Amino acid sequence: MRYVPLISEIMTKNIIALNRDDDLETAEMLFKRNKIRHIPVVAEEVIIGMLSYTDLLRISFADAVYETEEEVDTLVYNMFTIDQVMAKNVVTVPSTATIKEVAKILAENEFHALPVVDDGRLVGIATTTDLINYLLKQL
């Protein structure tokens, strides 16, 4: 019988998450400090949305101004809430999903990260980077 690896083997388990009450400046700082592109938005441990760095770029000048011109981003960020910017209809997968199943979902859609949810609770995040790193180890 052929071994089918599960997403739980390669997903990111150390989750950086936001709450809907956090501000967009906090989100930008988390993206940049942790060099990540997707952050789940949670209420307790239940996922309620997903915020991507691209979402921030759509509403701001995050990378279009000098780093000393933070007041431009602050002004724009104060006009929106995480609730207004995040994706709300989030596709999730269980930790028992196979790597192939997750790769197929990502390939067929326009997003690059899937929250991993067990019993309604966020337990990880699977990204295209996780999949690429897995494939590199196989070669």
Secondary structure, DSSP 8 states (H G I E B T S, - for coil): -----BGGGTSB-S---EETTS-HHHHHHHHHHHT-SEEEEEETTEEEEEEEHHHHHHHS-TTTS-TT-HHHHHHHHTT--HHHHSB-S---B-TTSBHHHHHHHHHHSS-SEEEEEETTEEEEEEEHHHHHHHHHHH-
